[in-house]
Amino acid sequence: MNTIVVTGGAGFIGSHLTEAYLQEGWRVVVVDDFSCGTEENLAAVWDAPQLFVERVDIRDGEALRAVFRKYRPTAVNHHAAQKSVADSVVRPLLDQDINGKGFLQVLLAAIDVGVKQIVYASSGGALSKVIEGDERSREDDPPQLISPYAVHKFAGEQYLAMYAAQGGYRYTVMRYANVYGPRQVADGECGVVPIFVDNILAGRPSTLMTYPDMPRGCSRDYVYVGDVVRANLMATAHPLNTVINIGTGEETYILDIYEMLAELFHSDQAIHIVGPRAGDIRRSVLCADRAKQLLGWTPEVDWTTGLQRLKDSLNG
Ligand SMILES: NC(=O)c1ccc[n+]([C@@H]2O[C@H](COP(=O)([O-])OP(=O)(O)OC[C@H]3O[C@@H](n4cnc5c(N)ncnc54)[C@H](O)[C@@H]3O)[C@@H](O)[C@H]2O)c1
């Protein structure tokens, strides 16, 4: 049986991945410090005989190496991270510590035991180029790099490519659009869908942070977590040694999301518009043609279905 280490496997995306890899017959080792992740996220698989959970901080190289030597995985899927662009602007050294050094520790521990392949969660939104008109950001476009989060995610991509030949592994960089779905939590200023849902359910007004010339908010490409998991399974089966965007190519403004959620939850709460937030890219929408060509991946879940699934998950 093949073993995969899923870093951040108790988090939003990571827990869905853990479930999927178990389903596919992998032995899964979750490495997570539970700073954001929870045991509850793994409740459905907690008793699975092939699930092993290691409470380790990825910045601790020694502890990581011990975990890798204990399980001798053939694959790694790296999702542990400080995930907030806004927090990275306020605390750049923390972002560098987790997303920079932490990832490098994972990479070195993986090379130490001869891991054969690595999937790396990067960000298509934060690494988007400046888009004009109907353009979509492609993998080879120059990224904007306007936040420490973007810089460190990009650096991780470079490390992964740089060590590949020497480390003897294949890899895939997954540049996600904004991911949404069940188990995503409203965390600080991160995750507009759960933030709005929480406000609506609590009967609170929401806030739209935007630039003065963008009254409907910044735009993003949003992809449902189930589609992201499917892309990860495909990349694990066929590592590409390149970067792929995982998005829908559909540009959605933040106010569009608020309106869809208000309708779905029958809410008439107000939304207040305030000034922009440092580090925020104005528009981002991804071209995922490469994922289609190289993996045969296309998104399958549209907004209506995705938000309904999210609502259903909240009702248990
Ligand atoms: N959610 C999105 O829209 C999105 C978009 C682009 C990229 N990503 C990337 O996908 C990955 C997963 O994001 P998510 O939304 O599931 O976030 P999340 O916070 O739910 O998951 C991250 C997990 O990493 C763990 N973690 C954090 N610091 C750690 C450390 N030092 N050591 C060990 N574990 C640690 C957390 O406890 C958590 O379980 C991240 O790398 C993020 O940057 C997410």
The ligand as an SDF file (V2000), in Angstrom:
LIG
                    3D

 44 48  0  0  0  0  0  0  0  0999 V2000
   -8.8660   28.1930    0.5200 N   0  0  0  0  0  0  0  0  0  0  0  0
   -8.4780   28.8280   -0.5730 C   0  0  0  0  0  0  0  0  0  0  0  0
   -9.2570   29.5320   -1.2110 O   0  0  0  0  0  0  0  0  0  0  0  0
   -7.0720   28.6550   -1.0860 C   0  0  0  0  0  0  0  0  0  0  0  0
   -6.7070   29.2840   -2.2940 C   0  0  0  0  0  0  0  0  0  0  0  0
   -5.4050   29.1490   -2.7630 C   0  0  0  0  0  0  0  0  0  0  0  0
   -4.4920   28.3830   -2.0570 C   0  0  0  0  0  0  0  0  0  0  0  0
   -4.8720   27.8060   -0.8730 N   0  0  0  0  0  0  0  0  0  0  0  0
   -3.8730   27.0230   -0.1510 C   0  0  0  0  0  0  0  0  0  0  0  0
   -4.4220   25.7430    0.1480 O   0  0  0  0  0  0  0  0  0  0  0  0
   -3.8970   25.2810    1.3790 C   0  0  0  0  0  0  0  0  0  0  0  0
   -5.0100   24.8880    2.3200 C   0  0  0  0  0  0  0  0  0  0  0  0
   -5.8230   26.0220    2.5780 O   0  0  0  0  0  0  0  0  0  0  0  0
   -7.1440   25.9370    3.4390 P   0  0  0  0  0  0  0  0  0  0  0  0
   -8.0610   26.9760    2.9400 O   0  0  0  0  0  0  0  0  0  0  0  0
   -7.6050   24.5360    3.5090 O   0  0  0  0  0  0  0  0  0  0  0  0
   -6.5990   26.4300    4.8470 O   0  0  0  0  0  0  0  0  0  0  0  0
   -6.7240   25.8230    6.3140 P   0  0  0  0  0  0  0  0  0  0  0  0
   -6.2180   26.8480    7.2700 O   0  0  0  0  0  0  0  0  0  0  0  0
   -8.0880   25.2850    6.5500 O   0  0  0  0  0  0  0  0  0  0  0  0
   -5.7000   24.6160    6.2530 O   0  0  0  0  0  0  0  0  0  0  0  0
   -4.3420   24.7790    6.5430 C   0  0  0  0  0  0  0  0  0  0  0  0
   -3.9630   23.7090    7.5430 C   0  0  0  0  0  0  0  0  0  0  0  0
   -2.5740   23.8540    7.8350 O   0  0  0  0  0  0  0  0  0  0  0  0
   -2.3980   23.7200    9.2270 C   0  0  0  0  0  0  0  0  0  0  0  0
   -1.1890   24.4600    9.5920 N   0  0  0  0  0  0  0  0  0  0  0  0
   -1.0050   25.7990    9.6040 C   0  0  0  0  0  0  0  0  0  0  0  0
    0.2300   26.1020   10.0150 N   0  0  0  0  0  0  0  0  0  0  0  0
    0.8530   24.9250   10.2550 C   0  0  0  0  0  0  0  0  0  0  0  0
    2.1550   24.5800   10.7000 C   0  0  0  0  0  0  0  0  0  0  0  0
    3.0570   25.5210   11.0040 N   0  0  0  0  0  0  0  0  0  0  0  0
    2.4530   23.2690   10.8410 N   0  0  0  0  0  0  0  0  0  0  0  0
    1.5420   22.3000   10.5660 C   0  0  0  0  0  0  0  0  0  0  0  0
    0.2970   22.5830   10.1400 N   0  0  0  0  0  0  0  0  0  0  0  0
   -0.0380   23.8800    9.9970 C   0  0  0  0  0  0  0  0  0  0  0  0
   -3.6470   24.2770    9.8620 C   0  0  0  0  0  0  0  0  0  0  0  0
   -3.8770   23.7740   11.1850 O   0  0  0  0  0  0  0  0  0  0  0  0
   -4.7080   23.8120    8.8810 C   0  0  0  0  0  0  0  0  0  0  0  0
   -5.2180   22.5450    9.2410 O   0  0  0  0  0  0  0  0  0  0  0  0
   -2.9890   26.4040    1.9080 C   0  0  0  0  0  0  0  0  0  0  0  0
   -1.6800   26.1240    1.4950 O   0  0  0  0  0  0  0  0  0  0  0  0
   -3.4940   27.6330    1.2040 C   0  0  0  0  0  0  0  0  0  0  0  0
   -2.5200   28.6110    1.0760 O   0  0  0  0  0  0  0  0  0  0  0  0
   -6.1260   27.9180   -0.3780 C   0  0  0  0  0  0  0  0  0  0  0  0
  1  2  1  0
  2  3  2  0
  2  4  1  0
  4  5  1  0
  4 44  2  0
  5  6  2  0
  6  7  1  0
  7  8  2  0
  8  9  1  0
  8 44  1  0
  9 10  1  0
  9 42  1  0
 10 11  1  0
 11 12  1  0
 11 40  1  0
 12 13  1  0
 13 14  1  0
 14 15  2  0
 14 16  1  0
 14 17  1  0
 17 18  1  0
 18 19  2  0
 18 20  1  0
 18 21  1  0
 21 22  1  0
 22 23  1  0
 23 24  1  0
 23 38  1  0
 24 25  1  0
 25 26  1  0
 25 36  1  0
 26 27  1  0
 26 35  1  0
 27 28  2  0
 28 29  1  0
 29 30  1  0
 29 35  2  0
 30 31  1  0
 30 32  2  0
 32 33  1  0
 33 34  2  0
 34 35  1  0
 36 37  1  0
 36 38  1  0
 38 39  1  0
 40 41  1  0
 40 42  1  0
 42 43  1  0
M  CHG  2   8   1  16  -1
M  END
$$$$
